Amino acid sequence: MGLAAFGLLLCLAAPQQAPPQQPAKQAAPPQQTQTPPASQPAPANPGEQEARFFAESKEVLLPVTVTDDRGYFVSNLTTADFRVLDEGRPQRIKSFNHNQKQPLVIGFLVDLSSASAIHWKDYQEGIEQLMWALLPGEKDKYRQGYLITYGNEADLVVNTTWDGQSMVEKVEKMKPGGGSALYDAIYLACTSREVVKGEPYDPRRVIIIIGDGHNNTSSKSLGEVIEIAKRNLVTIYGFSTVAYGFDNAEQDVLERLAFETGGMVEYPLSGIYKDVIGYLSTPKDAGNYVFDPGTGAYASEKLKNIITSVTHLQGELTTQYVLRYVPDIDQEDRARVFRHVKVELPNLPNAIVKTRDGYYPNSLPASDVSGGAEQKEQKQAAAPRAAK
């Protein structure tokens, strides 16, 4: 069966969900919440993109993924199951949403550096699978996306649209080559594309990086883009292009981007040979990390793993709980630049809870983000202690 057919089946399939961890507990119906107004309305002039990207954190947004110890999504929780701690202080959850059709704006960031050339055909088809799975394919406000490529430079190829097919057509014509401006691509996604009314609350903002985490031509730093992503309430996911048998010195980059913003990383071609006899058969001159596959089963294994990774990402985005609260902050602690957040499930101690690690109480225009806010926080936090 071809990849296009698998893509169609995937789009029609519901994401896999685990049976409830507590059998007596029934799944509560999704609670509809009132959508707050956008932090700033989009101006009539499309050229004023950067000035529109503010994410005031008077109300904190926390997309939360819950899985059991086997990795299955837990989908029957209610507001009462969650406890939110803001710098260790319990908070009252103002709104709760678990609708599988939660509005999203999804940025697809595609690595066109030379490192992607080896397995480009596989990932070209994998990108199309992601787009077919995550965008509705019809004019629908609840799910939109945009496409950014990055080689020597980052380029906004398709601006925010509901039309996933227009992005697929662009991907089909792409060819990798050159350097990798990953950080500039993330910065571009957070500052310079068309905004949908209601962002970042409804719809929420998501970035999926299809790449290996390598960066060598950006003008921005890793610290800068993590900060701008957090300020704009962006959750980052990775769809790693590193294949089995290859070193990935930048694996920690993708994982840090994902971990600190509440996302995750999929490795579709990592380990696909481990259960197949005869695969690691012929070392190449390029080094001991590169091997030829030994049998025709290679193609089916690649397809299986790509489909599985796409399904995992789709499941993440459609089974999340979205919590919102207005911070109840200690008056003596209001000067803190970055506030750490933790979400707990007191009655499900074995569950794995994943969300962003914190937020910035006050937004800054993109041009003012310097990556030094956490150092400022440390100085400000130390001042009251010194006074005491």
C-alpha positions, 0 to 999 in steps of 0.5 A: 500500500502506498504512503498516500493511502496510509496517509488517508487511513491515518487521517480517518483514524482516531488517535489511540487512547489508553483504557482508564487507569481507574476503572470506576472513573468515567470520562467526563464530557468536554467542558466548553469554555469561553474564548478570551479576546486576542491579546492584540487584534491583527492590524490591517497592514500585514507588514506589521507582523512583529508588533502583533506578537504579544502574549500577556500572561494575566491568564496562564494557559497550560496544555497538559498531556497525561499518559500512563506508565505504558505510554497510553494517553489518559483521557477521562480526567476532570478539573478536580484531578489536577493541581496546579502549582505556581512557584509552589503556590496552589492555584485555582483552575479557572477553565478546563477544556478537553475537546478533541477539536481544540483550535490550533495553529500549527507551524511546520518547520522543515530542515532543508540543510545538507544533513537532510539529503540522505533520507530526504525522500522518506521525510518528504513523505513523512511531512506530507503525512503530518500535514494530512493528519493535522490539518482538516483539508477544508476551510475550517477555523479550528485548525490552521497551519503555516510552512517555514523552511530553513537551510542557510536562511529561514523562509516563510514559504506558506503563510497561515492558512487552513489549506494543508494541500497548498503546503504539501504541494510546496514540500513535493518540490523541495530539495535540501542543501546548505546550512541550517538556520533552525533558531532563525526559523523558530524566531520567524515562526514566533514573530513574522507570520499572519496571526489568527484572531484569538491567538495564543489562547484559542487557537493555541500555538504549536510548532513541529520541527522536522529536522535533527536539531542542528543549527550553524547559520542562525543569527539567533541563539538557543536561549533567545528562541526558547524565551520568545517561544515561551513568551508567545505560549508556543509548544514545540514538538520535534520530528527527528530526521536522524536515522538509525546508525547515525550520531546526533550531537544536537539531540539535546537541542530538540529535546530541550526545545520540546521539554521546556515548552511542553512538547515532545520529540519523535524519532521515526527512523531511530532503531528501525533495524534493531528487530530485523535480522541481517540489517546491519550488514555492510559498513560503508566508507563514511564510517562505522555509523553508516550501514546498508540495509540487508533485506527488502523489509527495510521499506516497510519498517520505515513506513511503519515507524513514520506512520507510528510517529505521526500518530503519536504527534496527532494523539498528543495534540488531540488528547491534551487537557487545556487548563487556564488560571489567573495567578494568585501570586505572593505580593513579595514575589511579583518581581520575578521575571520567569515563573515556574509551574508544575501540574500534578495528579494527586490521585494518580501518582504513577501518571506522567504529566507533561506541560510547559515548565513556566511562563513570563508574567509580562510580555515583551515585543520580539525585538526586545527579547535578548535571552537574558531574562532568566539572569535578570530574574536571579538578580531580582529574586536575590534582592529581597533575600539580601534585604532580609 
